[in-house]
Amino acid sequence: MMCQQLAEGTRWTRCGHFQRHLVVAIVDCNTKRCERSVYHPSGCRLPTCAKNFGQQIERDIDRADDYCWVCRAAQERAVRR
């Protein structure tokens, strides 16, 4: 288990992708083996401790009835081939 970022952003409904605008909070996993947790000992040097955040939690603040920029660019490239 690892700490997670709670992100707010746009959900592109046609492709389902999420465009993050802002990280609004950190959800603490409350474990000693995660370097992002407040429970991780400050002097710990164990290489087995998690160093990164886990999968972000996505909160949709708006929805766009379209494909995201990346998907639209891929579609345009495919048409040109």
C-alpha positions as CSV (number, residue, x, y, z in Angstrom):
1,M,0.0,0.0,0.0
2,M,1.2,3.5,-0.8
3,C,0.0,7.1,-0.2
4,Q,-2.1,8.5,-3.1
5,Q,-2.7,11.9,-4.6
6,L,-6.2,13.1,-4.8
7,A,-6.4,14.9,-8.2
8,E,-9.2,17.1,-9.7
9,G,-9.6,17.4,-13.4
10,T,-11.5,16.9,-16.6
11,R,-12.9,13.6,-17.8
12,W,-13.0,13.2,-21.6
13,T,-16.1,11.1,-22.0
14,R,-15.5,9.7,-25.5
15,C,-12.1,8.1,-24.6
16,G,-12.4,8.0,-20.8
17,H,-9.1,9.7,-20.2
18,F,-8.5,12.0,-17.2
19,Q,-6.7,15.4,-17.5
20,R,-5.4,16.4,-14.1
21,H,-5.6,20.1,-13.2
22,L,-4.7,20.1,-9.5
23,V,-3.6,17.8,-6.7
24,V,-5.9,18.8,-3.8
25,A,-4.8,16.4,-1.1
26,I,-2.6,13.5,-0.2
27,V,-4.3,10.4,1.2
28,D,-2.0,8.8,3.7
29,C,-1.7,5.0,3.7
30,N,-0.6,5.1,7.4
31,T,2.2,2.6,6.9
32,K,5.8,2.7,8.1
33,R,7.1,1.3,4.9
34,C,6.0,4.2,2.7
35,E,8.3,7.2,2.5
36,R,5.3,9.5,1.8
37,S,3.5,8.5,5.0
38,V,3.7,10.6,8.2
39,Y,4.3,7.2,9.9
40,H,7.6,6.6,8.0
41,P,10.6,6.9,10.4
42,S,12.7,9.9,9.4
43,G,16.0,8.0,9.7
44,C,14.9,4.9,7.8
45,R,17.3,3.8,5.0
46,L,15.6,0.5,4.0
47,P,15.6,0.1,0.2
48,T,12.3,-1.8,0.4
49,C,10.2,1.2,1.5
50,A,7.8,2.6,-1.2
51,K,9.3,5.8,-2.6
52,N,6.5,7.0,-4.9
53,F,2.8,7.7,-4.7
54,G,0.4,4.9,-5.6
55,Q,-2.2,5.3,-8.4
56,Q,-3.9,8.7,-8.1
57,I,-7.5,9.1,-7.1
58,E,-9.3,11.0,-9.9
59,R,-12.1,13.3,-9.0
60,D,-14.0,14.7,-12.0
61,I,-14.8,18.4,-11.7
62,D,-16.0,18.6,-15.2
63,R,-16.7,16.4,-18.2
64,A,-16.0,17.1,-21.9
65,D,-18.1,15.2,-24.5
66,D,-15.1,14.8,-26.7
67,Y,-11.8,12.9,-27.1
68,C,-8.8,14.1,-25.2
69,W,-6.0,16.0,-27.0
70,V,-3.8,12.9,-27.2
71,C,-6.5,10.7,-28.7
72,R,-7.5,13.5,-31.2
73,A,-3.9,13.8,-32.3
74,A,-3.6,10.0,-32.8
75,Q,-6.8,10.0,-34.8
76,E,-5.5,12.8,-37.0
77,R,-2.2,11.0,-37.6
78,A,-4.1,7.8,-38.5
79,V,-6.2,9.6,-41.1
80,R,-3.0,11.1,-42.7
81,R,-1.4,7.6,-43.2
